[in-house]
Amino acid sequence: MLKTLEEKELDAKILIDSIIDGIQDVKGKDIVVLNLSELPNAVTDFFIICSGESSTQVESLAQSIVRKTREDVKEKPWHQEGTRNAEWVLLDYVNIVVHIFYKDVREFYNLENLWADAERIDIPNID
């Protein structure tokens, strides 16, 4: 049975909330959610971007997100990249792509500026 648009949006919100919880569990910083769903030619519906202070934290953030989404919503990433060097880890949940950056690498690529037309939601840091 096909899901309605409302059901798909609710599923995305639940997954986004779980991803954010996984980031916050390991003290990820500067979390941004970009809603790309209204943009033409967007590769996904949402980007979630966050930063870690070290490659160890970047790796821990990825592990925390994968664990949290598996436990909370029984989802796992369709694809993962960057776990070997842990400077930019990508977790692809198809309609949501998570970018976990080492702080300096995030500033270099500046995805938020590349997708500046997207609706942006900044999540406050937990200290």
Phi and psi in radians as a Rosetta constraint file:
Dihedral C 1 N 2 CA 2 C 2 CIRCULARHARMONIC -1.338 0.35
Dihedral N 2 CA 2 C 2 N 3 CIRCULARHARMONIC 2.480 0.35
Dihedral C 2 N 3 CA 3 C 3 CIRCULARHARMONIC -1.462 0.35
Dihedral N 3 CA 3 C 3 N 4 CIRCULARHARMONIC 2.599 0.35
Dihedral C 3 N 4 CA 4 C 4 CIRCULARHARMONIC -1.332 0.35
Dihedral N 4 CA 4 C 4 N 5 CIRCULARHARMONIC 2.900 0.35
Dihedral C 4 N 5 CA 5 C 5 CIRCULARHARMONIC -1.042 0.35
Dihedral N 5 CA 5 C 5 N 6 CIRCULARHARMONIC -0.695 0.35
Dihedral C 5 N 6 CA 6 C 6 CIRCULARHARMONIC -1.117 0.35
Dihedral N 6 CA 6 C 6 N 7 CIRCULARHARMONIC -0.700 0.35
Dihedral C 6 N 7 CA 7 C 7 CIRCULARHARMONIC -1.157 0.35
Dihedral N 7 CA 7 C 7 N 8 CIRCULARHARMONIC -0.702 0.35
Dihedral C 7 N 8 CA 8 C 8 CIRCULARHARMONIC -1.125 0.35
Dihedral N 8 CA 8 C 8 N 9 CIRCULARHARMONIC -0.731 0.35
Dihedral C 8 N 9 CA 9 C 9 CIRCULARHARMONIC -1.129 0.35
Dihedral N 9 CA 9 C 9 N 10 CIRCULARHARMONIC -0.696 0.35
Dihedral C 9 N 10 CA 10 C 10 CIRCULARHARMONIC -1.144 0.35
Dihedral N 10 CA 10 C 10 N 11 CIRCULARHARMONIC -0.760 0.35
Dihedral C 10 N 11 CA 11 C 11 CIRCULARHARMONIC -1.024 0.35
Dihedral N 11 CA 11 C 11 N 12 CIRCULARHARMONIC -0.756 0.35
Dihedral C 11 N 12 CA 12 C 12 CIRCULARHARMONIC -1.116 0.35
Dihedral N 12 CA 12 C 12 N 13 CIRCULARHARMONIC -0.753 0.35
Dihedral C 12 N 13 CA 13 C 13 CIRCULARHARMONIC -1.097 0.35
Dihedral N 13 CA 13 C 13 N 14 CIRCULARHARMONIC -0.739 0.35
Dihedral C 13 N 14 CA 14 C 14 CIRCULARHARMONIC -1.103 0.35
Dihedral N 14 CA 14 C 14 N 15 CIRCULARHARMONIC -0.764 0.35
Dihedral C 14 N 15 CA 15 C 15 CIRCULARHARMONIC -1.148 0.35
Dihedral N 15 CA 15 C 15 N 16 CIRCULARHARMONIC -0.741 0.35
Dihedral C 15 N 16 CA 16 C 16 CIRCULARHARMONIC -1.037 0.35
Dihedral N 16 CA 16 C 16 N 17 CIRCULARHARMONIC -0.802 0.35
Dihedral C 16 N 17 CA 17 C 17 CIRCULARHARMONIC -1.059 0.35
Dihedral N 17 CA 17 C 17 N 18 CIRCULARHARMONIC -0.702 0.35
Dihedral C 17 N 18 CA 18 C 18 CIRCULARHARMONIC -1.158 0.35
Dihedral N 18 CA 18 C 18 N 19 CIRCULARHARMONIC -0.721 0.35
Dihedral C 18 N 19 CA 19 C 19 CIRCULARHARMONIC -1.090 0.35
Dihedral N 19 CA 19 C 19 N 20 CIRCULARHARMONIC -0.790 0.35
Dihedral C 19 N 20 CA 20 C 20 CIRCULARHARMONIC -1.089 0.35
Dihedral N 20 CA 20 C 20 N 21 CIRCULARHARMONIC -0.724 0.35
Dihedral C 20 N 21 CA 21 C 21 CIRCULARHARMONIC -1.035 0.35
Dihedral N 21 CA 21 C 21 N 22 CIRCULARHARMONIC -0.750 0.35
Dihedral C 21 N 22 CA 22 C 22 CIRCULARHARMONIC -1.089 0.35
Dihedral N 22 CA 22 C 22 N 23 CIRCULARHARMONIC -0.647 0.35
Dihedral C 22 N 23 CA 23 C 23 CIRCULARHARMONIC -1.181 0.35
Dihedral N 23 CA 23 C 23 N 24 CIRCULARHARMONIC -0.823 0.35
Dihedral C 23 N 24 CA 24 C 24 CIRCULARHARMONIC -1.185 0.35
Dihedral N 24 CA 24 C 24 N 25 CIRCULARHARMONIC -0.496 0.35
Dihedral C 24 N 25 CA 25 C 25 CIRCULARHARMONIC -1.042 0.35
Dihedral N 25 CA 25 C 25 N 26 CIRCULARHARMONIC -0.493 0.35
Dihedral C 25 N 26 CA 26 C 26 CIRCULARHARMONIC -1.973 0.35
Dihedral N 26 CA 26 C 26 N 27 CIRCULARHARMONIC 0.319 0.35
Dihedral C 26 N 27 CA 27 C 27 CIRCULARHARMONIC 1.076 0.35
Dihedral N 27 CA 27 C 27 N 28 CIRCULARHARMONIC 0.664 0.35
Dihedral C 27 N 28 CA 28 C 28 CIRCULARHARMONIC -1.108 0.35
Dihedral N 28 CA 28 C 28 N 29 CIRCULARHARMONIC 2.637 0.35
Dihedral C 28 N 29 CA 29 C 29 CIRCULARHARMONIC -2.022 0.35
Dihedral N 29 CA 29 C 29 N 30 CIRCULARHARMONIC 2.762 0.35
Dihedral C 29 N 30 CA 30 C 30 CIRCULARHARMONIC 0.901 0.35
Dihedral N 30 CA 30 C 30 N 31 CIRCULARHARMONIC 0.949 0.35
Dihedral C 30 N 31 CA 31 C 31 CIRCULARHARMONIC -1.323 0.35
Dihedral N 31 CA 31 C 31 N 32 CIRCULARHARMONIC 2.270 0.35
Dihedral C 31 N 32 CA 32 C 32 CIRCULARHARMONIC -2.278 0.35
Dihedral N 32 CA 32 C 32 N 33 CIRCULARHARMONIC 2.354 0.35
Dihedral C 32 N 33 CA 33 C 33 CIRCULARHARMONIC -1.927 0.35
Dihedral N 33 CA 33 C 33 N 34 CIRCULARHARMONIC 2.157 0.35
Dihedral C 33 N 34 CA 34 C 34 CIRCULARHARMONIC -1.906 0.35
Dihedral N 34 CA 34 C 34 N 35 CIRCULARHARMONIC 2.134 0.35
Dihedral C 34 N 35 CA 35 C 35 CIRCULARHARMONIC -1.574 0.35
Dihedral N 35 CA 35 C 35 N 36 CIRCULARHARMONIC 1.854 0.35
Dihedral C 35 N 36 CA 36 C 36 CIRCULARHARMONIC -1.695 0.35
Dihedral N 36 CA 36 C 36 N 37 CIRCULARHARMONIC -0.009 0.35
Dihedral C 36 N 37 CA 37 C 37 CIRCULARHARMONIC -1.087 0.35
Dihedral N 37 CA 37 C 37 N 38 CIRCULARHARMONIC -0.440 0.35
Dihedral C 37 N 38 CA 38 C 38 CIRCULARHARMONIC -1.622 0.35
Dihedral N 38 CA 38 C 38 N 39 CIRCULARHARMONIC -0.074 0.35
Dihedral C 38 N 39 CA 39 C 39 CIRCULARHARMONIC -1.566 0.35
Dihedral N 39 CA 39 C 39 N 40 CIRCULARHARMONIC 2.384 0.35
Dihedral C 39 N 40 CA 40 C 40 CIRCULARHARMONIC -1.189 0.35
Dihedral N 40 CA 40 C 40 N 41 CIRCULARHARMONIC 2.500 0.35
Dihedral C 40 N 41 CA 41 C 41 CIRCULARHARMONIC 1.130 0.35
Dihedral N 41 CA 41 C 41 N 42 CIRCULARHARMONIC 0.325 0.35
Dihedral C 41 N 42 CA 42 C 42 CIRCULARHARMONIC -1.232 0.35
Dihedral N 42 CA 42 C 42 N 43 CIRCULARHARMONIC 2.514 0.35
Dihedral C 42 N 43 CA 43 C 43 CIRCULARHARMONIC -1.419 0.35
Dihedral N 43 CA 43 C 43 N 44 CIRCULARHARMONIC -0.255 0.35
Dihedral C 43 N 44 CA 44 C 44 CIRCULARHARMONIC -2.739 0.35
Dihedral N 44 CA 44 C 44 N 45 CIRCULARHARMONIC 3.077 0.35
Dihedral C 44 N 45 CA 45 C 45 CIRCULARHARMONIC -1.499 0.35
Dihedral N 45 CA 45 C 45 N 46 CIRCULARHARMONIC -0.609 0.35
Dihedral C 45 N 46 CA 46 C 46 CIRCULARHARMONIC -2.460 0.35
Dihedral N 46 CA 46 C 46 N 47 CIRCULARHARMONIC 2.494 0.35
Dihedral C 46 N 47 CA 47 C 47 CIRCULARHARMONIC -1.912 0.35
Dihedral N 47 CA 47 C 47 N 48 CIRCULARHARMONIC 2.416 0.35
Dihedral C 47 N 48 CA 48 C 48 CIRCULARHARMONIC -2.082 0.35
Dihedral N 48 CA 48 C 48 N 49 CIRCULARHARMONIC 2.173 0.35
Dihedral C 48 N 49 CA 49 C 49 CIRCULARHARMONIC -2.122 0.35
Dihedral N 49 CA 49 C 49 N 50 CIRCULARHARMONIC 2.385 0.35
Dihedral C 49 N 50 CA 50 C 50 CIRCULARHARMONIC -2.600 0.35
Dihedral N 50 CA 50 C 50 N 51 CIRCULARHARMONIC 2.970 0.35
Dihedral C 50 N 51 CA 51 C 51 CIRCULARHARMONIC -2.195 0.35
Dihedral N 51 CA 51 C 51 N 52 CIRCULARHARMONIC 2.600 0.35
Dihedral C 51 N 52 CA 52 C 52 CIRCULARHARMONIC -2.092 0.35
Dihedral N 52 CA 52 C 52 N 53 CIRCULARHARMONIC 2.715 0.35
Dihedral C 52 N 53 CA 53 C 53 CIRCULARHARMONIC -1.483 0.35
Dihedral N 53 CA 53 C 53 N 54 CIRCULARHARMONIC -0.209 0.35
Dihedral C 53 N 54 CA 54 C 54 CIRCULARHARMONIC -2.674 0.35
Dihedral N 54 CA 54 C 54 N 55 CIRCULARHARMONIC 2.885 0.35
Dihedral C 54 N 55 CA 55 C 55 CIRCULARHARMONIC -1.131 0.35
Dihedral N 55 CA 55 C 55 N 56 CIRCULARHARMONIC -0.556 0.35
Dihedral C 55 N 56 CA 56 C 56 CIRCULARHARMONIC -1.116 0.35
Dihedral N 56 CA 56 C 56 N 57 CIRCULARHARMONIC -0.751 0.35
Dihedral C 56 N 57 CA 57 C 57 CIRCULARHARMONIC -1.200 0.35
Dihedral N 57 CA 57 C 57 N 58 CIRCULARHARMONIC -0.669 0.35
Dihedral C 57 N 58 CA 58 C 58 CIRCULARHARMONIC -1.019 0.35
Dihedral N 58 CA 58 C 58 N 59 CIRCULARHARMONIC -0.792 0.35
Dihedral C 58 N 59 CA 59 C 59 CIRCULARHARMONIC -1.112 0.35
Dihedral N 59 CA 59 C 59 N 60 CIRCULARHARMONIC -0.741 0.35
Dihedral C 59 N 60 CA 60 C 60 CIRCULARHARMONIC -1.112 0.35
Dihedral N 60 CA 60 C 60 N 61 CIRCULARHARMONIC -0.660 0.35
Dihedral C 60 N 61 CA 61 C 61 CIRCULARHARMONIC -1.077 0.35
Dihedral N 61 CA 61 C 61 N 62 CIRCULARHARMONIC -0.793 0.35
Dihedral C 61 N 62 CA 62 C 62 CIRCULARHARMONIC -1.060 0.35
Dihedral N 62 CA 62 C 62 N 63 CIRCULARHARMONIC -0.790 0.35
Dihedral C 62 N 63 CA 63 C 63 CIRCULARHARMONIC -1.103 0.35
Dihedral N 63 CA 63 C 63 N 64 CIRCULARHARMONIC -0.700 0.35
Dihedral C 63 N 64 CA 64 C 64 CIRCULARHARMONIC -1.127 0.35
Dihedral N 64 CA 64 C 64 N 65 CIRCULARHARMONIC -0.750 0.35
Dihedral C 64 N 65 CA 65 C 65 CIRCULARHARMONIC -1.105 0.35
Dihedral N 65 CA 65 C 65 N 66 CIRCULARHARMONIC -0.811 0.35
Dihedral C 65 N 66 CA 66 C 66 CIRCULARHARMONIC -1.070 0.35
Dihedral N 66 CA 66 C 66 N 67 CIRCULARHARMONIC -0.778 0.35
Dihedral C 66 N 67 CA 67 C 67 CIRCULARHARMONIC -1.104 0.35
Dihedral N 67 CA 67 C 67 N 68 CIRCULARHARMONIC -0.816 0.35
Dihedral C 67 N 68 CA 68 C 68 CIRCULARHARMONIC -1.125 0.35
Dihedral N 68 CA 68 C 68 N 69 CIRCULARHARMONIC -0.773 0.35
Dihedral C 68 N 69 CA 69 C 69 CIRCULARHARMONIC -1.208 0.35
Dihedral N 69 CA 69 C 69 N 70 CIRCULARHARMONIC -0.576 0.35
Dihedral C 69 N 70 CA 70 C 70 CIRCULARHARMONIC -1.154 0.35
Dihedral N 70 CA 70 C 70 N 71 CIRCULARHARMONIC -0.776 0.35
Dihedral C 70 N 71 CA 71 C 71 CIRCULARHARMONIC -1.235 0.35
Dihedral N 71 CA 71 C 71 N 72 CIRCULARHARMONIC -0.785 0.35
Dihedral C 71 N 72 CA 72 C 72 CIRCULARHARMONIC -1.358 0.35
Dihedral N 72 CA 72 C 72 N 73 CIRCULARHARMONIC -0.808 0.35
Dihedral C 72 N 73 CA 73 C 73 CIRCULARHARMONIC -2.209 0.35
Dihedral N 73 CA 73 C 73 N 74 CIRCULARHARMONIC 0.158 0.35
Dihedral C 73 N 74 CA 74 C 74 CIRCULARHARMONIC 1.012 0.35
Dihedral N 74 CA 74 C 74 N 75 CIRCULARHARMONIC 0.628 0.35
Dihedral C 74 N 75 CA 75 C 75 CIRCULARHARMONIC -1.984 0.35
Dihedral N 75 CA 75 C 75 N 76 CIRCULARHARMONIC 2.583 0.35
Dihedral C 75 N 76 CA 76 C 76 CIRCULARHARMONIC -2.373 0.35
Dihedral N 76 CA 76 C 76 N 77 CIRCULARHARMONIC 2.701 0.35
Dihedral C 76 N 77 CA 77 C 77 CIRCULARHARMONIC -1.108 0.35
Dihedral N 77 CA 77 C 77 N 78 CIRCULARHARMONIC 2.472 0.35
Dihedral C 77 N 78 CA 78 C 78 CIRCULARHARMONIC -1.225 0.35
Dihedral N 78 CA 78 C 78 N 79 CIRCULARHARMONIC -0.559 0.35
Dihedral C 78 N 79 CA 79 C 79 CIRCULARHARMONIC -2.653 0.35
Dihedral N 79 CA 79 C 79 N 80 CIRCULARHARMONIC 2.569 0.35
Dihedral C 79 N 80 CA 80 C 80 CIRCULARHARMONIC -2.295 0.35
Dihedral N 80 CA 80 C 80 N 81 CIRCULARHARMONIC 2.488 0.35
Dihedral C 80 N 81 CA 81 C 81 CIRCULARHARMONIC -2.441 0.35
Dihedral N 81 CA 81 C 81 N 82 CIRCULARHARMONIC 2.661 0.35
Dihedral C 81 N 82 CA 82 C 82 CIRCULARHARMONIC 1.514 0.35
Dihedral N 82 CA 82 C 82 N 83 CIRCULARHARMONIC 0.101 0.35
Dihedral C 82 N 83 CA 83 C 83 CIRCULARHARMONIC -1.234 0.35
Dihedral N 83 CA 83 C 83 N 84 CIRCULARHARMONIC -0.371 0.35
Dihedral C 83 N 84 CA 84 C 84 CIRCULARHARMONIC -1.195 0.35
Dihedral N 84 CA 84 C 84 N 85 CIRCULARHARMONIC -0.851 0.35
Dihedral C 84 N 85 CA 85 C 85 CIRCULARHARMONIC -1.688 0.35
Dihedral N 85 CA 85 C 85 N 86 CIRCULARHARMONIC -0.282 0.35
Dihedral C 85 N 86 CA 86 C 86 CIRCULARHARMONIC 0.944 0.35
Dihedral N 86 CA 86 C 86 N 87 CIRCULARHARMONIC 0.688 0.35
Dihedral C 86 N 87 CA 87 C 87 CIRCULARHARMONIC -1.790 0.35
Dihedral N 87 CA 87 C 87 N 88 CIRCULARHARMONIC -0.554 0.35
Dihedral C 87 N 88 CA 88 C 88 CIRCULARHARMONIC -2.582 0.35
Dihedral N 88 CA 88 C 88 N 89 CIRCULARHARMONIC 1.841 0.35
Dihedral C 88 N 89 CA 89 C 89 CIRCULARHARMONIC -1.806 0.35
Dihedral N 89 CA 89 C 89 N 90 CIRCULARHARMONIC 2.320 0.35
Dihedral C 89 N 90 CA 90 C 90 CIRCULARHARMONIC -2.010 0.35
Dihedral N 90 CA 90 C 90 N 91 CIRCULARHARMONIC 2.237 0.35
Dihedral C 90 N 91 CA 91 C 91 CIRCULARHARMONIC -2.030 0.35
Dihedral N 91 CA 91 C 91 N 92 CIRCULARHARMONIC 2.039 0.35
Dihedral C 91 N 92 CA 92 C 92 CIRCULARHARMONIC -1.806 0.35
Dihedral N 92 CA 92 C 92 N 93 CIRCULARHARMONIC 1.911 0.35
Dihedral C 92 N 93 CA 93 C 93 CIRCULARHARMONIC -1.762 0.35
Dihedral N 93 CA 93 C 93 N 94 CIRCULARHARMONIC 0.427 0.35
Dihedral C 93 N 94 CA 94 C 94 CIRCULARHARMONIC 1.266 0.35
Dihedral N 94 CA 94 C 94 N 95 CIRCULARHARMONIC -1.239 0.35
Dihedral C 94 N 95 CA 95 C 95 CIRCULARHARMONIC -1.535 0.35
Dihedral N 95 CA 95 C 95 N 96 CIRCULARHARMONIC -0.123 0.35
Dihedral C 95 N 96 CA 96 C 96 CIRCULARHARMONIC -2.353 0.35
Dihedral N 96 CA 96 C 96 N 97 CIRCULARHARMONIC 2.198 0.35
Dihedral C 96 N 97 CA 97 C 97 CIRCULARHARMONIC -2.039 0.35
Dihedral N 97 CA 97 C 97 N 98 CIRCULARHARMONIC 2.206 0.35
Dihedral C 97 N 98 CA 98 C 98 CIRCULARHARMONIC -1.771 0.35
Dihedral N 98 CA 98 C 98 N 99 CIRCULARHARMONIC 2.268 0.35
Dihedral C 98 N 99 CA 99 C 99 CIRCULARHARMONIC -2.013 0.35
Dihedral N 99 CA 99 C 99 N 100 CIRCULARHARMONIC 2.045 0.35
Dihedral C 99 N 100 CA 100 C 100 CIRCULARHARMONIC -1.963 0.35
Dihedral N 100 CA 100 C 100 N 101 CIRCULARHARMONIC 2.019 0.35
Dihedral C 100 N 101 CA 101 C 101 CIRCULARHARMONIC -1.965 0.35
Dihedral N 101 CA 101 C 101 N 102 CIRCULARHARMONIC 2.540 0.35
Dihedral C 101 N 102 CA 102 C 102 CIRCULARHARMONIC -1.228 0.35
Dihedral N 102 CA 102 C 102 N 103 CIRCULARHARMONIC 2.396 0.35
Dihedral C 102 N 103 CA 103 C 103 CIRCULARHARMONIC -0.836 0.35
Dihedral N 103 CA 103 C 103 N 104 CIRCULARHARMONIC -0.873 0.35
Dihedral C 103 N 104 CA 104 C 104 CIRCULARHARMONIC -1.133 0.35
Dihedral N 104 CA 104 C 104 N 105 CIRCULARHARMONIC -0.627 0.35
Dihedral C 104 N 105 CA 105 C 105 CIRCULARHARMONIC -1.184 0.35
Dihedral N 105 CA 105 C 105 N 106 CIRCULARHARMONIC -0.677 0.35
Dihedral C 105 N 106 CA 106 C 106 CIRCULARHARMONIC -1.064 0.35
Dihedral N 106 CA 106 C 106 N 107 CIRCULARHARMONIC -0.775 0.35
Dihedral C 106 N 107 CA 107 C 107 CIRCULARHARMONIC -1.090 0.35
Dihedral N 107 CA 107 C 107 N 108 CIRCULARHARMONIC -0.653 0.35
Dihedral C 107 N 108 CA 108 C 108 CIRCULARHARMONIC -1.136 0.35
Dihedral N 108 CA 108 C 108 N 109 CIRCULARHARMONIC -0.845 0.35
Dihedral C 108 N 109 CA 109 C 109 CIRCULARHARMONIC -1.390 0.35
Dihedral N 109 CA 109 C 109 N 110 CIRCULARHARMONIC -0.543 0.35
Dihedral C 109 N 110 CA 110 C 110 CIRCULARHARMONIC 0.820 0.35
Dihedral N 110 CA 110 C 110 N 111 CIRCULARHARMONIC 0.967 0.35
Dihedral C 110 N 111 CA 111 C 111 CIRCULARHARMONIC -1.023 0.35
Dihedral N 111 CA 111 C 111 N 112 CIRCULARHARMONIC -0.596 0.35
Dihedral C 111 N 112 CA 112 C 112 CIRCULARHARMONIC -1.035 0.35
Dihedral N 112 CA 112 C 112 N 113 CIRCULARHARMONIC -0.648 0.35
Dihedral C 112 N 113 CA 113 C 113 CIRCULARHARMONIC -1.293 0.35
Dihedral N 113 CA 113 C 113 N 114 CIRCULARHARMONIC -0.654 0.35
Dihedral C 113 N 114 CA 114 C 114 CIRCULARHARMONIC -1.088 0.35
Dihedral N 114 CA 114 C 114 N 115 CIRCULARHARMONIC -0.585 0.35
Dihedral C 114 N 115 CA 115 C 115 CIRCULARHARMONIC -1.934 0.35
Dihedral N 115 CA 115 C 115 N 116 CIRCULARHARMONIC 0.699 0.35
Dihedral C 115 N 116 CA 116 C 116 CIRCULARHARMONIC -1.090 0.35
Dihedral N 116 CA 116 C 116 N 117 CIRCULARHARMONIC -0.378 0.35
Dihedral C 116 N 117 CA 117 C 117 CIRCULARHARMONIC -1.321 0.35
Dihedral N 117 CA 117 C 117 N 118 CIRCULARHARMONIC -0.236 0.35
Dihedral C 117 N 118 CA 118 C 118 CIRCULARHARMONIC -1.339 0.35
Dihedral N 118 CA 118 C 118 N 119 CIRCULARHARMONIC 2.617 0.35
Dihedral C 118 N 119 CA 119 C 119 CIRCULARHARMONIC -1.122 0.35
Dihedral N 119 CA 119 C 119 N 120 CIRCULARHARMONIC 2.306 0.35
Dihedral C 119 N 120 CA 120 C 120 CIRCULARHARMONIC -2.044 0.35
Dihedral N 120 CA 120 C 120 N 121 CIRCULARHARMONIC 2.335 0.35
Dihedral C 120 N 121 CA 121 C 121 CIRCULARHARMONIC -2.161 0.35
Dihedral N 121 CA 121 C 121 N 122 CIRCULARHARMONIC 2.071 0.35
Dihedral C 121 N 122 CA 122 C 122 CIRCULARHARMONIC -1.630 0.35
Dihedral N 122 CA 122 C 122 N 123 CIRCULARHARMONIC 2.238 0.35
Dihedral C 122 N 123 CA 123 C 123 CIRCULARHARMONIC -1.727 0.35
Dihedral N 123 CA 123 C 123 N 124 CIRCULARHARMONIC 2.205 0.35
Dihedral C 123 N 124 CA 124 C 124 CIRCULARHARMONIC -1.070 0.35
Dihedral N 124 CA 124 C 124 N 125 CIRCULARHARMONIC 2.520 0.35
Dihedral C 124 N 125 CA 125 C 125 CIRCULARHARMONIC -1.213 0.35
Dihedral N 125 CA 125 C 125 N 126 CIRCULARHARMONIC 2.554 0.35
Dihedral C 125 N 126 CA 126 C 126 CIRCULARHARMONIC -1.784 0.35
Dihedral N 126 CA 126 C 126 N 127 CIRCULARHARMONIC 2.104 0.35
